[in-house]
Amino acid sequence: MIKINNISKSYGDTKALGNISLEVKRNELFGLIGSDGAGKTTLMRILTTLLLPDEGSAEIAGRDVVARYKKIRKLVGYMPGRFSLYQDLSVEENLQFFATVFNTSIKENYDLVKDIYSHIEPFKNRLAGRLSGGMKQKLALSCALIHKPEVLILDEPTTGVDAVSRKEFWEMLKNLQKKDITILVSTPYMDEADLCDRVALIQQGTILEVDTPMEIVNKYGRRIIAVRSKEMYRLINDLRSYKKTESAFAFGQVIHYTGLDDDVEVTELEHYLDKKNHTDLLVEEIHPGIEDVFMGLMRKGL
């Protein structure tokens, strides 16, 4: 459904995308995972005909995004990272406006948006600018869907939204996928990668890996040791000072440790930290997660 061939884009001397190639299958929920500045928004703006690439090409449903840009805009529903609806219009007025732009009506496509719009319909006369973050998110998604697109492109839709609204939003995406809509969503949240059918890890305009979240983790093959002690700040410094350390990063309440060539044993690390007078120690080998893989691939690319 989406085919990207060697797309490159620069802003002056800053290279945002470097020879990106990617394919998204029909009816797939595909995640573009990366930190701020990775190139996610630039790629999405090219796909939605808002930017021209410097090099390369992209197609949606077999149509070139540059040559057939008018057709692409009818095929695609786009939700940008920043709330971009009219804040001085009401909820209902915003939805009606976007329906009119695409020569349709709320009534004609209500079945597609009703599961989402029903959450905010009781507030349909409220100005969009006075909605909460979660309600703005639902309104923006409703407006992106009101013309019944074949492809939905969402740029960091859950950034700055509370945990409950994030969960609800992903449930909505899963339901939309069942209605034969192909979804490309970007996010900086690594835990959301597991909710996608496949993901592309992107950093500094380069694709690091593309596969299902499970396969990406399974292919990683590095030993990760979780470490915790009473003095976490001193612990991370001591771990990074150890002669066999490759990396040590904080992950929530523990530190994820990787040794050079995976040759550090749990007992060896415990002995080292005991000598450093750490107390309440927890040292155990764990299965890596998608964030461990992302950090590892980033180090390899440096």
C-alpha positions in Angstrom: 0.0 0.0 0.0 2.9 2.4 0.8 6.2 2.0 -1.1 9.2 4.3 -0.4 12.3 4.1 -2.6 15.5 5.8 -1.6 13.9 9.0 -0.3 16.3 11.7 0.8 15.6 15.2 2.3 17.8 17.9 3.7 17.1 21.3 5.3 20.2 23.3 4.4 23.2 21.4 5.7 21.0 19.2 7.9 20.2 15.8 6.5 16.7 14.7 7.7 16.4 11.6 5.6 19.1 9.6 3.9 18.1 7.0 1.2 15.1 5.7 3.1 13.4 2.6 1.6 10.3 1.0 3.1 7.2 -0.9 2.3 3.9 -1.0 4.3 1.5 -3.8 3.4 -2.2 -3.3 2.8 -4.3 -3.3 6.0 -1.1 -3.3 8.1 -0.6 -1.3 11.3 3.0 -0.2 10.8 5.0 1.8 13.4 7.8 4.2 12.7 9.7 4.3 16.0 12.3 6.9 16.8 13.3 9.7 19.0 12.8 13.4 18.3 14.7 14.6 15.3 14.9 11.0 13.8 13.2 12.1 10.6 9.7 10.7 11.2 7.8 13.9 10.6 9.7 14.7 7.4 8.9 11.3 6.0 5.2 11.6 6.8 5.0 15.1 5.3 6.5 13.7 2.1 4.0 10.9 2.0 1.1 13.3 2.6 2.3 15.6 -0.3 3.2 18.5 2.1 7.0 18.3 1.3 8.9 17.4 -1.8 11.8 14.9 -1.5 15.2 15.9 -2.7 15.8 12.4 -4.1 13.9 9.2 -4.5 10.2 8.5 -4.9 7.2 7.2 -2.9 3.8 5.7 -3.9 0.6 5.1 -2.1 -1.8 2.6 -3.6 0.3 2.6 -6.7 0.2 6.4 -7.2 3.3 8.6 -7.0 3.0 11.1 -4.2 4.4 13.9 -6.3 2.9 13.3 -9.7 -0.6 12.3 -8.4 -0.7 14.5 -5.3 -4.4 15.5 -5.7 -5.4 11.8 -5.8 -3.2 11.0 -2.8 -4.9 13.7 -0.7 -8.2 11.9 -1.2 -6.8 8.5 -0.4 -5.0 9.6 2.8 -6.2 10.7 6.2 -3.5 12.7 8.0 -3.2 13.6 11.7 -0.1 15.8 12.3 1.8 15.8 15.6 0.5 19.2 16.7 -3.2 19.8 17.1 -4.0 21.6 13.9 -7.8 21.9 13.9 -9.7 25.2 14.2 -9.7 26.0 17.9 -12.3 28.7 17.6 -14.8 26.3 15.9 -16.8 23.8 17.9 -16.3 20.0 17.8 -19.2 19.5 15.4 -18.1 22.5 13.2 -14.6 21.1 12.8 -15.9 17.7 11.7 -18.4 19.3 9.3 -15.7 21.5 7.8 -13.4 18.6 7.0 -16.3 16.6 5.6 -17.2 19.5 3.3 -13.6 19.9 2.1 -13.7 16.3 0.8 -17.2 16.7 -0.7 -18.9 14.4 1.8 -20.9 14.7 5.0 -20.9 13.5 8.6 -24.0 11.5 8.0 -22.5 9.7 4.9 -19.5 8.4 6.8 -20.7 8.4 10.4 -20.5 4.6 10.7 -16.7 4.9 10.2 -16.1 7.5 12.9 -19.0 6.8 15.4 -16.9 4.5 17.7 -14.4 7.4 18.1 -16.7 10.4 17.8 -19.3 9.0 20.2 -16.8 9.8 23.1 -16.8 13.5 22.3 -20.3 13.9 20.7 -21.8 15.0 24.1 -19.4 18.0 23.8 -20.1 18.7 20.2 -20.9 22.4 20.9 -17.7 23.0 22.8 -14.9 24.9 21.2 -12.1 22.6 20.1 -9.6 24.8 21.9 -11.3 24.0 25.2 -11.0 20.2 24.9 -8.7 18.1 27.0 -5.7 16.4 25.3 -7.4 13.1 24.9 -10.6 14.7 23.5 -8.6 16.7 21.0 -6.9 13.5 19.9 -10.3 11.9 19.2 -11.6 14.9 17.3 -8.4 15.0 15.2 -8.7 11.3 14.4 -12.4 11.7 13.5 -11.6 14.6 11.1 -8.8 12.5 9.5 -11.3 9.7 8.9 -14.4 11.6 7.8 -13.7 11.2 4.1 -13.2 7.4 4.4 -9.4 7.2 3.5 -7.7 4.0 2.5 -4.5 5.0 4.4 -4.3 6.7 7.8 -1.0 8.5 8.6 -0.6 9.6 12.2 2.4 11.6 13.4 3.1 11.0 17.1 -0.6 10.9 18.0 -0.1 10.0 21.6 2.6 12.4 22.6 1.6 14.4 25.6 -1.5 12.3 26.2 -2.3 10.5 29.5 -1.8 6.8 29.8 -5.5 5.9 29.8 -6.1 8.0 26.6 -3.0 6.4 25.0 -4.5 2.9 25.6 -7.9 3.9 24.3 -6.3 5.4 21.2 -4.4 2.2 20.3 -7.6 0.2 20.8 -9.3 2.6 18.3 -6.5 2.0 15.8 -6.9 -1.8 16.1 -10.6 -1.4 15.4 -10.0 0.8 12.4 -7.5 -1.8 11.0 -10.4 -4.3 10.9 -12.2 -1.8 8.6 -9.6 -2.3 5.8 -7.6 0.8 6.6 -3.8 0.7 6.3 -2.2 2.6 9.2 1.2 4.2 9.5 1.9 5.7 12.9 5.0 7.3 14.3 5.9 7.4 18.0 8.8 8.0 20.3 7.4 5.6 22.8 9.2 2.2 22.6 6.4 0.4 24.5 4.0 1.2 21.6 6.2 -0.8 19.2 4.7 -4.0 20.5 1.2 -2.8 19.5 2.2 -2.7 15.8 2.2 -5.5 13.2 5.7 -4.4 12.0 7.9 -1.5 12.9 10.8 0.4 11.4 13.4 1.7 13.9 14.7 5.1 12.6 17.5 7.3 13.9 19.1 10.4 12.3 17.3 9.8 9.0 18.4 6.2 8.7 16.4 3.0 9.1 18.1 0.8 11.6 15.8 -2.3 11.4 12.5 -3.4 9.9 10.5 -6.4 11.1 7.9 -7.5 13.6 8.7 -6.4 17.1 9.2 -10.0 18.3 11.6 -10.8 15.4 13.6 -7.6 16.0 14.1 -8.6 19.6 14.9 -12.2 18.8 17.5 -11.3 16.2 19.3 -9.0 18.7 21.0 -11.8 20.5 22.8 -9.7 23.2 22.9 -10.5 26.9 21.1 -7.9 29.1 21.6 -7.8 32.9 19.2 -5.8 35.1 21.0 -4.2 38.1 19.6 -2.3 41.0 21.0 -1.1 44.3 20.2 1.3 47.1 22.4 4.0 45.5 21.3 4.1 41.9 23.3 7.2 40.9 26.6 5.8 42.2 25.6 2.4 40.8 25.4 3.6 37.2 28.8 5.4 37.5 30.4 2.3 38.9 29.0 0.1 36.2 30.2 2.4 33.5 33.7 2.4 35.1 33.9 -1.4 35.0 36.6 -2.5 32.5 34.3 -5.0 30.8 31.3 -2.6 30.3 29.9 -1.8 26.9 26.9 0.1 28.1 24.8 0.9 31.2 21.5 2.8 30.9 18.7 3.5 33.3 15.4 1.7 32.5 12.8 2.7 35.0 13.7 1.4 38.4 16.7 -0.7 37.2 19.8 -0.3 35.0 20.2 -2.4 31.9 23.8 -3.5 31.6 25.6 -4.9 28.5 29.2 -6.3 28.8 31.8 -6.3 26.0 31.2 -9.4 23.8 28.6 -10.5 26.4 31.4 -12.1 28.5 30.3 -10.7 31.9 28.5 -13.2 34.1 25.9 -12.2 36.8 28.1 -13.6 39.6 31.1 -11.6 38.3 29.1 -8.4 38.3 27.7 -9.1 41.8 31.3 -9.6 43.1 32.5 -6.3 41.5 29.6 -4.3 43.0 30.0 -6.0 46.5 33.6 -4.7 46.5 32.2 -1.3 45.7 30.1 -1.5 48.9 26.7 -1.5 47.1 23.8 -2.8 49.3 20.3 -4.2 48.5 21.7 -5.5 45.2 19.6 -7.1 42.5 21.6 -8.5 39.6 19.8 -10.8 37.1 19.8 -11.6 33.4 16.7 -10.6 31.5 15.2 -10.9 28.1 15.9 -7.7 26.0 13.1 -5.4 25.0 12.6 -3.3 21.9 14.3 -0.3 23.6 17.4 -2.4 24.4 17.6 -3.3 20.7 17.1 0.4 19.7 19.9 1.5 22.0 22.2 -1.3 20.8 21.6 -0.5 17.1 22.2 3.2 17.7 25.6 2.4 19.4 26.5 0.2 16.4 25.7 3.0 14.0 27.8 5.7 15.8 
